[in-house]
Amino acid sequence: MGLRQKVQREMLETGLPEDLKQEFHRLSEWAHTLPEKFGTRVRIRLVDAASIEGFFKSLIRRVGRYPAFSVDGARYVGADFSRVDALVSQALRQKEAQPAPRSTASTSN
Amino acid sequence: MNTLLAVIIGVLTVYLAYTRYARRIDRNVIQSDPKRATPATLYMDGVDFMPTNKNILFGYHFKSIAAAGPIVGAIVAANLWGWLPAIIWLVLGVSFIGWASDYSGIVISIRNDGNSLSAIAHRLVSPRSRTILFMFIFFYLLVGASAFVGIMANVMESQPRTHLGIILLTAMGLLLGQMLYRWRTGLVGATVLTVGVTLLGILAGPWTEEIFKGFNAGLNAMTGGTPLVTYFDPTLANFKGADAQIMPSLLFWAIAICAFCYAGSVLPIWRMAQPVVYVGFWISALSIVLGLVGAALATFIKPEVAQFVLPAFKGWNPQLGPAGIMPLWPMLFVTIACGAISGWHALFGSVGTARQIENEADMLPVGGGSMLCEFLLGLLALLAVAVGSKGAPVGAFATGLGGFISVWGVPLQYATSLAFAAFIVIVLVVTQLLFRVMRVTLSEWLGDVIPPVRSQHVSSFVCIALAILVVMTGTWIYLWQLLGGANQLMAALALLLVTVWLASVGKSWYYAGLPAVFMYVTTIASLLVTSYNLYFNVYQINLAAGRVVPVIGSGLMVMVALLLIVAALFIGFDGWRAFLRYRRRAAPTPTPTPATARA
């Protein structure tokens, strides 16, 4: 393993406390199920809440807790991913009713 | 000359270099293809290889390259040779060499499966070049960390107004980590609280100056006012040379900075490094944005802070005499590294940014664009010191930047405090990361031979002890120029590698090859000058006086300089042979130049 990978992995390993790391893994596993459920109709964008972009997203979308999800403007805050699936399905149904580009789900964690 | 004119020159430089030269090379020589798969998309693993949006990646790359370098280099060079040579080198360097180095570091990695420069050197040049590059990195980091600790300790000792702000930055960073990751507070509220308190602490600095002055005096009283170390520094007394003294207060602040870096290096990232960087970002971004726009507006709103007071040109070799030699060529070209060209950028671009580029069309805006923006940061530092009052370089910079910020209605003394704090914050944030990388490098390098250095605490202590030893030798300017030499040598080697690669794939190599030759010759010459200065003006004089610490420190620095020269000669020789080999192989087919390719 190269030097940079060592530093990078060490930073990733200590990047979050254990409970948040578990939560992040669950979020990651859920994100990987999206292509199976919705194919290429959904694009997901992950935003680190503890970042400058996260600050502005939190400010604009008035989010105070995480993870927070925004599906075409519809918002959900919490870790019940079935609720996000429902939001995505609903957004896709609306899209099908009126032809438009792909649905975008973004999440802050 | 005034700041408005300089800002116009800066903006024009960025526009012309990007649109008239960089885009042409990208289109005609590299022929970037948005449809070609990048390593980030081919090998996505969520750790190293991760396709990332170009706007995010631009910010990430810029944050990683633009730190203390462009600020410190411009300050030192303007004081040594005047503002005119400094601005000319910044403009020409970034236009013809700097962007090309950053951009090419990314290109060469992307077109070689995301491999690092050392891995590509191993394949294209010679196996030994990889080993030499690996050893080189440790000394490079050591010199960098020492230079940064040295300048921060000096500023903190001489400017007690900065103490409260930096103490609060540390405390607020720790609090932010606790709020975000343990109490799970919302980011907006936590940011407002922690950044707000830090900012208040910085602005309140002048009120607490007397308290911290007393604290420093108390520390110095512990030895009855006797210095801990006395050494001859040839750069003091306007380069006539004088005895310098390391007082307990300076050592205290150097150790305090190292303790901060140690904590940042061994604590979990979420606990300290990440939140401190986050709070520090807001402080430095606020100062830079207010300063840069203020510099442009000052000509109309507050003309007295917009006029250059520093001499335009101080001479080709202004310090010839007892202090040693300081010729404009080659020393200017290593004193200002970041902002004009920097090897760190190519190194980081090849192992970091290149593995996150999702589309080849992003290579130029991310690599070249970030470098051109960093040039603006270097220009801001140069303007600040050019309009600042006389005195120590960092003091002049803070006074100048404070003047620009005061255009917004902030009283000058508070604006100057903000400028001082921004300087320390920018340098501090980088230094803690340098120590983290340095301890990992040390444990990788010597861990098998000396098992105790595998411990993060032992390796951190070794790195810190070496850095403090170098700081105690004084002669900070030589140390900075040694760092510049190492950095620019890395840039020359990166450009050399790009040249060999371009020759190997039958592309026009001139845009990288000519700068590589210039930087290679310049860097080796500068390292020879630095070795001469260190040996004859520091080592020998202190040896004759029987001063052990500066003798060991300056001896270590001379050894590092000579090692760098030997490494450069080996890699240069191997690179030249590889270049000729590929040229001969490609000889039957004429290499298209940008002009012919366009036709």
Chai-1 contact restraints between the chains, C-beta under 6 A:
chainA,res_idxA,chainB,res_idxB,connection_type,confidence,min_distance_angstrom,max_distance_angstrom,comment,restraint_id
A,L3,B,E444,contact,1.0,0.0,6.0,A-B,restraint_1
A,R4,B,V351,contact,1.0,0.0,6.0,A-B,restraint_2
A,K6,B,V440,contact,1.0,0.0,6.0,A-B,restraint_3
A,V7,B,V437,contact,1.0,0.0,6.0,A-B,restraint_4
A,V7,B,V440,contact,1.0,0.0,6.0,A-B,restraint_5
A,M11,B,I269,contact,1.0,0.0,6.0,A-B,restraint_6
A,T14,B,P268,contact,1.0,0.0,6.0,A-B,restraint_7
A,T14,B,I269,contact,1.0,0.0,6.0,A-B,restraint_8
A,G15,B,I269,contact,1.0,0.0,6.0,A-B,restraint_9
A,G15,B,W270,contact,1.0,0.0,6.0,A-B,restraint_10
A,L16,B,W270,contact,1.0,0.0,6.0,A-B,restraint_11
A,P17,B,Y181,contact,1.0,0.0,6.0,A-B,restraint_12
A,A49,B,L187,contact,1.0,0.0,6.0,A-B,restraint_13
A,A50,B,L180,contact,1.0,0.0,6.0,A-B,restraint_14
A,G54,B,L187,contact,1.0,0.0,6.0,A-B,restraint_15
A,F55,B,L187,contact,1.0,0.0,6.0,A-B,restraint_16
A,F55,B,T191,contact,1.0,0.0,6.0,A-B,restraint_17
A,S58,B,L187,contact,1.0,0.0,6.0,A-B,restraint_18
A,S58,B,V188,contact,1.0,0.0,6.0,A-B,restraint_19
A,L59,B,V188,contact,1.0,0.0,6.0,A-B,restraint_20
A,G64,B,G186,contact,1.0,0.0,6.0,A-B,restraint_21
